[in-house]
Amino acid sequence: MDMQIAGLRVLVTAGANGIGRAVAEAFLQEGARVFVCDVDQAAMDTLPAEIGRLHCDVSDRTQVDQLFRAALGAMGGLDCLVNNAGIAGPTGRVEDINPDDWDRCLTICLTGQFNCARLAVPALRESDNPSIINISSAAGKMGFALRAPYAAAKWGVIGFTKSLAIELGEAGVRVNAILPGLVAGDRQRRVLEAKAQRKGVSFAQMEAEAFGYTSIKEYVTPRQLADQIIFLASPRGRTISGQAISVDGDTRMLS
């Protein structure tokens, strides 16, 4: 299926690994022009040569300013921002969480999206097919025990998304959030391992418990998320905005 996005100018944050890399490479395969940032320089060095890149921590506004100057300069504008950068944050009861860890989680997962969106909007207003896709989480609609900083940030992403959709609708800028569930990869494994250790159970028991609350008992792949994002960024998604779209195998609860 031709998604009609050849030449689309796309910026993906945290685009060198995991979901972000799958998104960047999928856009590239569809003929889009892609620029990514990441804090992992070694991973960026392994990206396809056609993908532009710059080291950037989205929580640092000076670095984000440099990122947008570089990306817009390289691509001549912007049509789509994929706000993917985030961290897992600490695992533990709220009374045991280090306040610095709380601050860091919210600064990267939520404020980082603001830092990028505020600079993207002027360029998106000039686009014929503008969109922002923010990565939230299933934790952003149902909470996540022992993961309060992460869940709080991802709930915030949904509120930010809906507010931007209303605000930018008059300019034709679509804004949506993707809510992944259990995503295949090292990051999900580390989260489950941390929770298993905290609960005093094996990884296999923790994994089985997590899938006990889903209808489709398999991991979501980064490519599945990329396919959904590409649809939203394409002309086929031109009337979809302000939505929190779950890609989670019908997750009913997070354990």
N, C-alpha and C positions, 0 to 999 in steps of 0.2 A: 504494500500500500504506500503510495506517495503521500507523505505527510506535508508536502508543500512548504518545507522550511529550508530549502537550499539557500545559502547565503545569510540565514538568520544569525545575528550576532549575539552570542550567549556568553555570560560570565557565570562560572560555577565556583563557589567558595568551597574550600577543602576538597579540591577536585583531583587529588593525586592518589587517593586510596578509597576503597570501599564503595559506598553509594555514590560519592562524588565522582570517582573515576568512571564508574559504569555510566553515569549520566553524561559526562564529558565525551566519552568514546562513542556513546550511542548518538549524541547530537552530531559528532563528526561524521559518523557513518551515513547520516541523513543529509550530509552536505552543508551543515551549518559551519559557521566560523566560531571557534571556541577559544576562550581564554580562561585560565584557572588560577587560583591562588591556593597556597597550602603552607603549613609550617614545616612540612617534611620535604626538605630539599632533595634528599636522595630519591624519594618516590617521584618527585616531579621530574627528575632527570631521566626517568624511564618512560615518560609519556611520549606518545607519538609526536614526531617533529612538527606536525601541522598545528598542534595546540600551543597557544601562547601561555606564558606562565610567569608568576612572580611570587616570591616568598612574602607572605603576609599573615599576620595575626589579626583576625577581625575585631578583636577587643581593643586594638591600638588604633586610634583614629588617625594618627599621622601615617601609619602604614596603609590604612584603608584609603586615605587621600592619594597616596602614591599608587596604589593598586588601580584606582579608577582613572587616574591620568594615563597610566600605562595601557590599560585595557581599552579605553575609549580611543586613545591615540592609535593603537594597533589595529582596531576593528573599524574605526571611523564612526563610532556610535554604539548603541546598545538596543537590543530588542527584547532580551530576556535575562533576568537575574534569577539564578537558582541559589537561594540562601541555604546552603547545606552544612556549613561549619558548625560543629558542636562537640561537646565532650560528654562522657557518661556521668561525670560528677561522682561524689562520694557515696558509699553504701553504708548505711547505719541509721540508728534511731536518731530522731531530731535532736535530742538532748546531748547526743554524743558527737554531732557533726561540728567540725571546726568551722567557725564563721568565715575564715578565709577561703575554705573550700566551697562554701555556699556562694560567696561573692564571685568567685572565679567561674563557677558553673553558670550562674545567671548572666554574668558579663559576656561570656563567650556564646552561650546558647540563645540568649534573647537580645541583649544589647548589641551584640555583633550583627544581628539581622537589621536592627535599626541603623547601625553605622553604615551598612552597605545600601540599604534601601533609600536613605536620605540623599545619597549621592547618585543613585541610579535613576531616581524619578525625573529629574530634568531631561536626561537623555531619552528615557522611555516616552516622554511626552512628544518627542519628535519622531517616534517610530510608527510605522503603519500596522504593526502587529505586536504591541507591547504586552509583556506579562512578567509577573513576579511569582515564583513558586517557592514557598517557605517550607522547610522540612520541620515538622513537629514530630509527634509520636503518639502511639496508642496511649502512652502515659499522659498525654495532653488532654484526654477526655475522660479518663477513669481513675486517675491517681495511681500511685505506685509505692506501696509500703517499703520503707527502708531506702527510698530513692527520692525523698521530698524535694531536694534542690532541682533535680532533673525534671521531675513532674511539674513543679511550679514554673520552671522556665518554658516547658513545652505547652502548658496551658496558656502562658503569656503569648507564645507564638500565635496561637489560634486567635486570641483577642486582637493582636497586632494585625494579623491577616485580614480579619473581618473589617476592622477600622480602616485599613488602607484600601480595601475593595470599595467601600462606600466613598471614601475621600477621592479616589482616583477614577471612579467610574465615569465621571464627566469627560475625562481625557481619554477614555477607551482603554485604560490600563487594567488588565485582569490580574487579580491577586488571589491565589489559592494556597492552601496548606495540604501537604501530604502527611499522613499519619501511619508510618510503618509499624508493624507488629514485631514479631521475632524475625530478625534479618540474619541470613546466613553470613558468617564472617567472624573474624577474631574478636571484634569489639563485643558482639553478642555473647560469645563464649566467655569473655572476661567478666561480663556483667553477671552471667549465671554462676560462674565460679565464685565470685565474690558473695553472692547471695547464698550459695550452698554452704560456704564457709561460715557465714554469719548465722545460718540456721542450723548448722551442725549436721548436714546431710550430704550425700554424695552428689556429684555433678549429674549423674544419670537420674537420680531422684528429683533434683531441682528442674532438670529439663522436662521430665515427665509431668511434673506439677504444672509447669508453664504451659505445656501443650494440652493439659487437662481442661484449660479454659478457652480453647479454640475449637472451631468447627472443622477447619481444614488443618490437619495436624502435620504441617510441614513448614519449613522455613521459607520466608519470603526472600527472593533473590534480589540483589541490587539491580539486575537488568529489568525485572518486573517493575520496580519503582521508576527506573529510567523510562520505560515505555509509557507509563502513566504521565510522567512529566513532559515527555515529548508531545503527547496528545494535547495536554493543556497549553503548551507553548505554540501549537500549530493553529492555523486558521480553523481547523475542525473544532477547536475548543473556544471559539471566539465569544460564546455567550455563557461560558462557565466562569463565575467569579464569586468570591466571598465564601468559598466552600472549604470545609475540612474533610478531606477525602481519605477514608481508611483503606489501607492495603495491608490487611493483617490476618487474613484467614478467619474472619469473624471472631475476633478476640472479645470475650465477654468480661474478662477480669485479668489483671496482672498480679502475679504472686511474687 
